[in-house]
Amino acid sequence: MYTPPHFKQDRTASLKFADERGFGTMCAFDGKKPVASSLPFYLSYAADGTPQAAFHVARHNPLVKLADGATSWLLAVNGPDAYVSPDWYVSPDQVPTWLYQSVHLTGPVRLLSDHELAVQIDTLSDKFESWLLPKKPWTSGKMTAGRLDAMKKGIVGLVMTVEEVEGSFKLNQHKSDADYAAIANALGDGDADAQQISGLMRQIRPQVFADDTNTLERSAP
């Protein structure tokens, strides 16, 4: 991943982002061309602290044959992104750009045993069902044994041993306060992704927007 110093994230922040997203694109090389699949995953940590990304794919997915436990794969995890128009800057002579969050995890991938797959299925569903609270979480125990076994036969569990962690959060950190605030304010009127980027920018430099907050407080009845 090419990452200018202004946008580079440390290992802890990158892993936290990837874990919270829980969805990415897994990429491998079959000797002739790239092979990729978009999929959910969760992170866990080995006894020595090494991160591991566990996931599963359909049994006939071509990725399965490439999981030799030695060759490195890439898991690309992306967050919100937004286009930035040069017209929004205070400073002249700007160019169009795109703001985003992205983390790349790299490492070898091996197959999971049947027992490990069962744990992976339950852990993965627990992770995402927790997002829906106070809804009562779905569990695999709600399925009949025969149906669950049949579904398991159609998938293969895999786990990546994460050897390299790269993170790039391009949020205009290198711009002046005036330009930074102008872009964040413009994005705040955009779509859902643009509004998320705006919110992230405000978290990074809250002092730039202090006057806006004070103005709102003074104008409140």
CYANA upper distance limits for C-alpha pairs under 8 A (distance plus 0.5 A):
  1 MET  CA    104 HIS  CA      7.75
  1 MET  CA    166 GLU  CA      7.27
  3 THR  CA      7 PHE  CA      6.87
  3 THR  CA      8 LYS  CA      6.25
  3 THR  CA    167 GLY  CA      8.24
  3 THR  CA    168 SER  CA      6.40
  4 PRO  CA      8 LYS  CA      6.89
  6 HIS  CA    170 LYS  CA      8.40
  6 HIS  CA    173 GLN  CA      6.71
  6 HIS  CA    174 HIS  CA      6.68
  7 PHE  CA    168 SER  CA      5.75
  7 PHE  CA    169 PHE  CA      5.61
  7 PHE  CA    170 LYS  CA      5.61
  7 PHE  CA    171 LEU  CA      7.79
  7 PHE  CA    173 GLN  CA      7.54
  8 LYS  CA    166 GLU  CA      8.39
  8 LYS  CA    167 GLY  CA      6.35
  8 LYS  CA    168 SER  CA      5.33
  8 LYS  CA    169 PHE  CA      7.07
  9 GLN  CA     13 ALA  CA      6.75
  9 GLN  CA     14 SER  CA      6.59
  9 GLN  CA    166 GLU  CA      7.83
  9 GLN  CA    167 GLY  CA      5.42
  9 GLN  CA    168 SER  CA      6.26
  9 GLN  CA    169 PHE  CA      7.29
 10 ASP  CA     14 SER  CA      6.65
 10 ASP  CA    166 GLU  CA      8.35
 10 ASP  CA    167 GLY  CA      7.50
 11 ARG  CA     15 LEU  CA      6.61
 11 ARG  CA    165 VAL  CA      6.64
 11 ARG  CA    166 GLU  CA      7.65
 11 ARG  CA    167 GLY  CA      8.02
 12 THR  CA     16 LYS  CA      6.63
 13 ALA  CA     17 PHE  CA      6.66
 14 SER  CA     18 ALA  CA      6.75
 14 SER  CA    103 VAL  CA      6.59
 14 SER  CA    165 VAL  CA      7.56
 14 SER  CA    166 GLU  CA      7.35
 14 SER  CA    167 GLY  CA      5.74
 15 LEU  CA     19 ASP  CA      6.54
 15 LEU  CA    103 VAL  CA      8.48
 15 LEU  CA    165 VAL  CA      7.91
 16 LYS  CA     20 GLU  CA      6.64
 17 PHE  CA     21 ARG  CA      6.68
 17 PHE  CA    103 VAL  CA      8.13
 18 ALA  CA     22 GLY  CA      6.58
 18 ALA  CA     23 PHE  CA      8.34
 18 ALA  CA     77 VAL  CA      6.62
 18 ALA  CA    103 VAL  CA      7.10
 19 ASP  CA     42 TYR  CA      6.68
 19 ASP  CA     43 LEU  CA      6.34
 21 ARG  CA     77 VAL  CA      7.87
 21 ARG  CA     78 ASN  CA      8.45
 21 ARG  CA     79 GLY  CA      7.84
 22 GLY  CA     40 PRO  CA      6.04
 22 GLY  CA     41 PHE  CA      5.71
 22 GLY  CA     42 TYR  CA      6.23
 22 GLY  CA     77 VAL  CA      8.49
 23 PHE  CA     38 SER  CA      7.85
 23 PHE  CA     39 LEU  CA      6.18
 23 PHE  CA     40 PRO  CA      4.72
 23 PHE  CA     41 PHE  CA      6.44
 23 PHE  CA     77 VAL  CA      6.97
 24 GLY  CA     38 SER  CA      6.10
 24 GLY  CA     39 LEU  CA      6.22
 24 GLY  CA     40 PRO  CA      6.97
 24 GLY  CA     41 PHE  CA      8.22
 24 GLY  CA     75 LEU  CA      6.85
 24 GLY  CA     76 ALA  CA      5.92
 24 GLY  CA     77 VAL  CA      4.89
 24 GLY  CA     78 ASN  CA      7.20
 25 THR  CA     36 ALA  CA      6.95
 25 THR  CA     37 SER  CA      5.98
 25 THR  CA     38 SER  CA      4.70
 25 THR  CA     39 LEU  CA      6.73
 25 THR  CA     75 LEU  CA      6.06
 25 THR  CA     76 ALA  CA      5.63
 25 THR  CA     77 VAL  CA      7.07
 26 MET  CA     36 ALA  CA      5.86
 26 MET  CA     37 SER  CA      5.85
 26 MET  CA     38 SER  CA      6.71
 26 MET  CA     39 LEU  CA      7.74
 26 MET  CA     73 TRP  CA      7.67
 26 MET  CA     74 LEU  CA      6.29
 26 MET  CA     75 LEU  CA      4.91
 26 MET  CA     76 ALA  CA      6.94
 27 CYS  CA     34 PRO  CA      7.19
 27 CYS  CA     35 VAL  CA      6.11
 27 CYS  CA     36 ALA  CA      4.76
 27 CYS  CA     37 SER  CA      7.25
 27 CYS  CA     73 TRP  CA      6.26
 27 CYS  CA     74 LEU  CA      5.55
 27 CYS  CA     75 LEU  CA      6.69
 27 CYS  CA     76 ALA  CA      8.33
 28 ALA  CA     34 PRO  CA      6.20
 28 ALA  CA     35 VAL  CA      5.72
 28 ALA  CA     36 ALA  CA      6.86
 28 ALA  CA     63 LEU  CA      7.58
 28 ALA  CA     66 LEU  CA      7.93
 28 ALA  CA     72 SER  CA      7.99
 28 ALA  CA     73 TRP  CA      5.39
 28 ALA  CA     74 LEU  CA      7.02
 29 PHE  CA     33 LYS  CA      6.28
 29 PHE  CA     34 PRO  CA      4.97
 29 PHE  CA     35 VAL  CA      6.32
 29 PHE  CA     66 LEU  CA      8.37
 29 PHE  CA     73 TRP  CA      8.22
 30 ASP  CA     34 PRO  CA      6.89
 30 ASP  CA     35 VAL  CA      7.29
 30 ASP  CA     66 LEU  CA      7.25
 35 VAL  CA     62 PRO  CA      7.89
 35 VAL  CA     63 LEU  CA      7.31
 36 ALA  CA     63 LEU  CA      8.02
 39 LEU  CA     55 PHE  CA      7.94
 39 LEU  CA     56 HIS  CA      8.40
 39 LEU  CA     57 VAL  CA      8.25
 40 PRO  CA     55 PHE  CA      7.03
 40 PRO  CA    124 LEU  CA      8.42
 41 PHE  CA     53 ALA  CA      6.76
 41 PHE  CA     54 ALA  CA      6.00
 41 PHE  CA     55 PHE  CA      5.23
 41 PHE  CA     56 HIS  CA      8.44
 41 PHE  CA    124 LEU  CA      7.23
 42 TYR  CA     53 ALA  CA      6.12
 42 TYR  CA     54 ALA  CA      6.09
 42 TYR  CA     55 PHE  CA      7.49
 42 TYR  CA    123 THR  CA      8.45
 42 TYR  CA    124 LEU  CA      6.83
 42 TYR  CA    127 LYS  CA      8.19
 43 LEU  CA     51 PRO  CA      7.05
 43 LEU  CA     52 GLN  CA      5.96
 43 LEU  CA     53 ALA  CA      5.13
 43 LEU  CA     54 ALA  CA      6.94
 44 SER  CA     51 PRO  CA      6.36
 44 SER  CA     52 GLN  CA      5.73
 44 SER  CA     53 ALA  CA      7.09
 44 SER  CA     54 ALA  CA      8.21
 45 TYR  CA     49 GLY  CA      5.82
 45 TYR  CA     50 THR  CA      5.89
 45 TYR  CA     51 PRO  CA      5.03
 45 TYR  CA     52 GLN  CA      6.20
 46 ALA  CA     50 THR  CA      5.69
 46 ALA  CA     51 PRO  CA      7.00
 46 ALA  CA     52 GLN  CA      7.63
 50 THR  CA    161 THR  CA      7.67
 50 THR  CA    162 VAL  CA      7.29
 50 THR  CA    163 GLU  CA      8.19
 51 PRO  CA    161 THR  CA      6.86
 51 PRO  CA    162 VAL  CA      5.85
 51 PRO  CA    163 GLU  CA      8.38
 52 GLN  CA    159 VAL  CA      6.96
 52 GLN  CA    160 MET  CA      5.93
 52 GLN  CA    161 THR  CA      5.25
 52 GLN  CA    162 VAL  CA      6.06
 53 ALA  CA    159 VAL  CA      5.98
 53 ALA  CA    160 MET  CA      5.52
 53 ALA  CA    161 THR  CA      7.26
 53 ALA  CA    162 VAL  CA      7.58
 54 ALA  CA    120 GLN  CA      7.28
 54 ALA  CA    157 GLY  CA      8.08
 54 ALA  CA    158 LEU  CA      6.44
 54 ALA  CA    159 VAL  CA      4.77
 54 ALA  CA    160 MET  CA      6.92
 55 PHE  CA    120 GLN  CA      7.54
 55 PHE  CA    124 LEU  CA      8.39
 55 PHE  CA    157 GLY  CA      6.51
 55 PHE  CA    158 LEU  CA      6.03
 55 PHE  CA    159 VAL  CA      6.70
 56 HIS  CA    117 LEU  CA      8.44
 56 HIS  CA    155 ILE  CA      6.98
 56 HIS  CA    156 VAL  CA      5.94
 56 HIS  CA    157 GLY  CA      4.72
 56 HIS  CA    158 LEU  CA      6.10
 57 VAL  CA     61 ASN  CA      6.93
 57 VAL  CA     64 VAL  CA      8.21
 57 VAL  CA    155 ILE  CA      6.02
 57 VAL  CA    156 VAL  CA      6.07
 57 VAL  CA    157 GLY  CA      7.18
 57 VAL  CA    158 LEU  CA      8.41
 58 ALA  CA    154 GLY  CA      6.47
 58 ALA  CA    155 ILE  CA      4.84
 58 ALA  CA    156 VAL  CA      6.72
 59 ARG  CA     64 VAL  CA      7.48
 59 ARG  CA    153 LYS  CA      8.23
 59 ARG  CA    154 GLY  CA      5.89
 59 ARG  CA    155 ILE  CA      5.03
 59 ARG  CA    156 VAL  CA      5.83
 60 HIS  CA     64 VAL  CA      7.83
 62 PRO  CA     66 LEU  CA      7.73
 63 LEU  CA     67 ALA  CA      7.21
 64 VAL  CA    111 LEU  CA      8.43
 64 VAL  CA    156 VAL  CA      7.82
 67 ALA  CA     71 THR  CA      8.02
 67 ALA  CA    108 PRO  CA      8.14
 67 ALA  CA    109 VAL  CA      5.76
 67 ALA  CA    110 ARG  CA      5.66
 67 ALA  CA    111 LEU  CA      6.98
 67 ALA  CA    158 LEU  CA      8.32
 68 ASP  CA    108 PRO  CA      8.19
 68 ASP  CA    109 VAL  CA      7.17
 68 ASP  CA    110 ARG  CA      6.39
 68 ASP  CA    111 LEU  CA      8.44
 69 GLY  CA    108 PRO  CA      5.76
 69 GLY  CA    109 VAL  CA      5.32
 69 GLY  CA    110 ARG  CA      4.79
 69 GLY  CA    111 LEU  CA      8.14
 70 ALA  CA    108 PRO  CA      5.53
 70 ALA  CA    109 VAL  CA      7.45
 70 ALA  CA    110 ARG  CA      8.41
 71 THR  CA    107 GLY  CA      7.93
 71 THR  CA    108 PRO  CA      5.58
 71 THR  CA    109 VAL  CA      7.72
 72 SER  CA    106 THR  CA      6.74
 72 SER  CA    107 GLY  CA      4.96
 72 SER  CA    108 PRO  CA      4.71
 72 SER  CA    109 VAL  CA      7.52
 73 TRP  CA    106 THR  CA      6.14
 73 TRP  CA    107 GLY  CA      6.00
 73 TRP  CA    108 PRO  CA      6.38
 73 TRP  CA    109 VAL  CA      7.40
 73 TRP  CA    160 MET  CA      8.42
 74 LEU  CA    104 HIS  CA      7.13
 74 LEU  CA    105 LEU  CA      6.27
 74 LEU  CA    106 THR  CA      5.13
 74 LEU  CA    107 GLY  CA      7.35
 75 LEU  CA    104 HIS  CA      6.14
 75 LEU  CA    105 LEU  CA      5.53
 75 LEU  CA    106 THR  CA      6.81
 76 ALA  CA    102 SER  CA      7.69
 76 ALA  CA    103 VAL  CA      6.50
 76 ALA  CA    104 HIS  CA      5.14
 76 ALA  CA    105 LEU  CA      7.05
 77 VAL  CA    102 SER  CA      6.18
 77 VAL  CA    103 VAL  CA      5.64
 77 VAL  CA    104 HIS  CA      6.72
 78 ASN  CA    100 TYR  CA      8.28
 78 ASN  CA    101 GLN  CA      6.34
 78 ASN  CA    102 SER  CA      4.92
 78 ASN  CA    103 VAL  CA      6.96
 79 GLY  CA    100 TYR  CA      7.12
 79 GLY  CA    101 GLN  CA      5.47
 79 GLY  CA    102 SER  CA      6.62
 80 PRO  CA    100 TYR  CA      6.38
 80 PRO  CA    101 GLN  CA      6.89
 80 PRO  CA    193 ASP  CA      5.45
 80 PRO  CA    194 ALA  CA      7.87
 80 PRO  CA    196 GLN  CA      7.12
 80 PRO  CA    197 ILE  CA      7.05
 81 ASP  CA     98 TRP  CA      7.50
 81 ASP  CA     99 LEU  CA      6.00
 81 ASP  CA    100 TYR  CA      4.68
 81 ASP  CA    101 GLN  CA      7.35
 81 ASP  CA    193 ASP  CA      6.26
 81 ASP  CA    194 ALA  CA      7.08
 81 ASP  CA    197 ILE  CA      7.26
 82 ALA  CA     98 TRP  CA      6.15
 82 ALA  CA     99 LEU  CA      5.84
 82 ALA  CA    100 TYR  CA      7.07
 82 ALA  CA    187 LEU  CA      8.27
 82 ALA  CA    193 ASP  CA      6.76
 82 ALA  CA    194 ALA  CA      5.52
 82 ALA  CA    197 ILE  CA      7.52
 83 TYR  CA     96 PRO  CA      8.06
 83 TYR  CA     97 THR  CA      6.64
 83 TYR  CA     98 TRP  CA      5.00
 83 TYR  CA     99 LEU  CA      6.95
 83 TYR  CA    194 ALA  CA      8.30
 84 VAL  CA     88 TRP  CA      8.00
 84 VAL  CA     96 PRO  CA      6.32
 84 VAL  CA     97 THR  CA      5.81
 84 VAL  CA     98 TRP  CA      6.18
 84 VAL  CA     99 LEU  CA      7.71
 84 VAL  CA    183 ILE  CA      7.79
 84 VAL  CA    187 LEU  CA      8.35
 85 SER  CA     89 TYR  CA      8.37
 85 SER  CA     95 VAL  CA      7.90
 85 SER  CA     96 PRO  CA      5.68
 85 SER  CA     97 THR  CA      7.57
 86 PRO  CA     93 ASP  CA      8.26
 86 PRO  CA     94 GLN  CA      5.64
 86 PRO  CA     95 VAL  CA      5.64
 86 PRO  CA     96 PRO  CA      5.77
 86 PRO  CA     97 THR  CA      8.45
 87 ASP  CA     94 GLN  CA      8.43
 88 TRP  CA    182 ALA  CA      6.86
 88 TRP  CA    183 ILE  CA      6.53
 88 TRP  CA    186 ALA  CA      7.25
 89 TYR  CA     94 GLN  CA      7.69
 89 TYR  CA    179 ASP  CA      5.71
 89 TYR  CA    182 ALA  CA      6.46
 89 TYR  CA    183 ILE  CA      6.90
 90 VAL  CA    178 ALA  CA      7.06
 90 VAL  CA    179 ASP  CA      5.89
 90 VAL  CA    182 ALA  CA      7.29
 91 SER  CA    179 ASP  CA      7.18
 99 LEU  CA    169 PHE  CA      8.32
 99 LEU  CA    170 LYS  CA      5.69
 99 LEU  CA    171 LEU  CA      5.98
 99 LEU  CA    172 ASN  CA      7.78
 99 LEU  CA    197 ILE  CA      7.92
100 TYR  CA    169 PHE  CA      6.45
100 TYR  CA    170 LYS  CA      5.83
100 TYR  CA    171 LEU  CA      7.19
100 TYR  CA    197 ILE  CA      7.84
101 GLN  CA    167 GLY  CA      8.35
101 GLN  CA    168 SER  CA      6.51
101 GLN  CA    169 PHE  CA      4.81
101 GLN  CA    170 LYS  CA      6.76
102 SER  CA    167 GLY  CA      6.42
102 SER  CA    168 SER  CA      5.87
102 SER  CA    169 PHE  CA      6.73
103 VAL  CA    165 VAL  CA      7.84
103 VAL  CA    166 GLU  CA      6.09
103 VAL  CA    167 GLY  CA      4.77
103 VAL  CA    168 SER  CA      6.77
104 HIS  CA    165 VAL  CA      6.54
104 HIS  CA    166 GLU  CA      5.63
104 HIS  CA    167 GLY  CA      6.87
105 LEU  CA    162 VAL  CA      6.61
105 LEU  CA    163 GLU  CA      8.06
105 LEU  CA    164 GLU  CA      6.33
105 LEU  CA    165 VAL  CA      5.43
105 LEU  CA    166 GLU  CA      7.05
106 THR  CA    160 MET  CA      8.43
106 THR  CA    161 THR  CA      8.45
106 THR  CA    162 VAL  CA      6.02
106 THR  CA    163 GLU  CA      6.34
106 THR  CA    164 GLU  CA      5.58
106 THR  CA    165 VAL  CA      7.17
107 GLY  CA    160 MET  CA      6.44
107 GLY  CA    161 THR  CA      5.86
107 GLY  CA    162 VAL  CA      5.21
107 GLY  CA    163 GLU  CA      5.48
107 GLY  CA    164 GLU  CA      7.19
108 PRO  CA    160 MET  CA      6.10
108 PRO  CA    161 THR  CA      6.25
108 PRO  CA    162 VAL  CA      7.86
108 PRO  CA    163 GLU  CA      8.48
109 VAL  CA    158 LEU  CA      7.05
109 VAL  CA    159 VAL  CA      5.94
109 VAL  CA    160 MET  CA      4.76
109 VAL  CA    161 THR  CA      6.91
110 ARG  CA    158 LEU  CA      6.13
110 ARG  CA    159 VAL  CA      6.19
110 ARG  CA    160 MET  CA      7.19
111 LEU  CA    156 VAL  CA      7.83
111 LEU  CA    157 GLY  CA      6.45
111 LEU  CA    158 LEU  CA      5.03
111 LEU  CA    159 VAL  CA      7.12
112 LEU  CA    116 GLU  CA      6.01
112 LEU  CA    117 LEU  CA      6.34
112 LEU  CA    156 VAL  CA      7.92
112 LEU  CA    157 GLY  CA      5.47
112 LEU  CA    158 LEU  CA      5.63
112 LEU  CA    159 VAL  CA      7.29
113 SER  CA    117 LEU  CA      6.57
113 SER  CA    157 GLY  CA      7.98
114 ASP  CA    118 ALA  CA      6.84
115 HIS  CA    119 VAL  CA      7.00
116 GLU  CA    120 GLN  CA      6.56
116 GLU  CA    157 GLY  CA      8.12
117 LEU  CA    121 ILE  CA      6.62
117 LEU  CA    156 VAL  CA      7.95
117 LEU  CA    157 GLY  CA      5.66
117 LEU  CA    158 LEU  CA      8.43
118 ALA  CA    122 ASP  CA      6.96
119 VAL  CA    123 THR  CA      6.49
120 GLN  CA    124 LEU  CA      6.41
120 GLN  CA    157 GLY  CA      7.92
121 ILE  CA    125 SER  CA      6.73
122 ASP  CA    126 ASP  CA      6.49
122 ASP  CA    139 THR  CA      7.41
122 ASP  CA    140 SER  CA      7.18
123 THR  CA    127 LYS  CA      6.70
124 LEU  CA    128 PHE  CA      7.16
125 SER  CA    129 GLU  CA      6.33
125 SER  CA    138 TRP  CA      8.02
125 SER  CA    139 THR  CA      7.61
126 ASP  CA    130 SER  CA      6.59
126 ASP  CA    137 PRO  CA      7.78
126 ASP  CA    138 TRP  CA      8.26
126 ASP  CA    139 THR  CA      7.86
127 LYS  CA    131 TRP  CA      7.77
128 PHE  CA    132 LEU  CA      7.86
129 GLU  CA    133 LEU  CA      7.70
129 GLU  CA    137 PRO  CA      5.86
129 GLU  CA    138 TRP  CA      7.10
130 SER  CA    137 PRO  CA      7.35
132 LEU  CA    137 PRO  CA      8.19
133 LEU  CA    137 PRO  CA      7.94
138 TRP  CA    142 LYS  CA      7.74
140 SER  CA    148 LEU  CA      7.88
143 MET  CA    147 ARG  CA      7.06
143 MET  CA    148 LEU  CA      6.52
144 THR  CA    148 LEU  CA      6.72
145 ALA  CA    149 ASP  CA      6.61
146 GLY  CA    150 ALA  CA      6.70
147 ARG  CA    151 MET  CA      6.75
148 LEU  CA    152 LYS  CA      6.74
149 ASP  CA    153 LYS  CA      6.89
150 ALA  CA    154 GLY  CA      7.35
151 MET  CA    155 ILE  CA      7.58
152 LYS  CA    156 VAL  CA      8.16
171 LEU  CA    197 ILE  CA      7.88
171 LEU  CA    200 LEU  CA      8.37
171 LEU  CA    201 MET  CA      6.82
172 ASN  CA    180 TYR  CA      7.00
173 GLN  CA    180 TYR  CA      8.06
175 LYS  CA    179 ASP  CA      6.57
175 LYS  CA    180 TYR  CA      6.22
176 SER  CA    180 TYR  CA      6.37
177 ASP  CA    181 ALA  CA      6.49
177 ASP  CA    208 VAL  CA      6.81
178 ALA  CA    182 ALA  CA      6.69
179 ASP  CA    183 ILE  CA      6.71
180 TYR  CA    184 ALA  CA      6.75
180 TYR  CA    201 MET  CA      8.49
181 ALA  CA    185 ASN  CA      6.52
181 ALA  CA    208 VAL  CA      7.07
181 ALA  CA    209 PHE  CA      7.55
182 ALA  CA    186 ALA  CA      6.69
183 ILE  CA    187 LEU  CA      6.60
183 ILE  CA    198 SER  CA      8.33
184 ALA  CA    188 GLY  CA      6.66
184 ALA  CA    197 ILE  CA      8.09
184 ALA  CA    198 SER  CA      5.09
184 ALA  CA    199 GLY  CA      8.15
184 ALA  CA    201 MET  CA      6.83
184 ALA  CA    202 ARG  CA      7.67
185 ASN  CA    189 ASP  CA      7.63
185 ASN  CA    198 SER  CA      7.39
186 ALA  CA    190 GLY  CA      7.67
187 LEU  CA    191 ASP  CA      8.45
187 LEU  CA    194 ALA  CA      5.53
187 LEU  CA    195 GLN  CA      6.22
187 LEU  CA    197 ILE  CA      7.72
187 LEU  CA    198 SER  CA      6.02
188 GLY  CA    194 ALA  CA      6.97
188 GLY  CA    195 GLN  CA      5.14
188 GLY  CA    196 GLN  CA      8.48
188 GLY  CA    198 SER  CA      5.93
188 GLY  CA    199 GLY  CA      8.13
189 ASP  CA    194 ALA  CA      8.24
189 ASP  CA    195 GLN  CA      7.34
190 GLY  CA    194 ALA  CA      5.74
190 GLY  CA    195 GLN  CA      6.48
191 ASP  CA    195 GLN  CA      6.65
192 ALA  CA    196 GLN  CA      6.79
193 ASP  CA    197 ILE  CA      6.81
194 ALA  CA    198 SER  CA      6.68
195 GLN  CA    199 GLY  CA      6.67
196 GLN  CA    200 LEU  CA      6.75
197 ILE  CA    201 MET  CA      6.74
198 SER  CA    202 ARG  CA      6.80
199 GLY  CA    203 GLN  CA      6.86
200 LEU  CA    204 ILE  CA      6.94
201 MET  CA    205 ARG  CA      6.99
202 ARG  CA    206 PRO  CA      5.67
202 ARG  CA    208 VAL  CA      8.37
202 ARG  CA    209 PHE  CA      7.63
205 ARG  CA    209 PHE  CA      8.07
206 PRO  CA    210 ALA  CA      6.98
209 PHE  CA    213 THR  CA      7.08
210 ALA  CA    214 ASN  CA      6.72
211 ASP  CA    215 THR  CA      6.51
212 ASP  CA    216 LEU  CA      6.78
213 THR  CA    217 GLU  CA      6.73
214 ASN  CA    218 ARG  CA      6.65
215 THR  CA    219 SER  CA      6.68
216 LEU  CA    220 ALA  CA      6.65
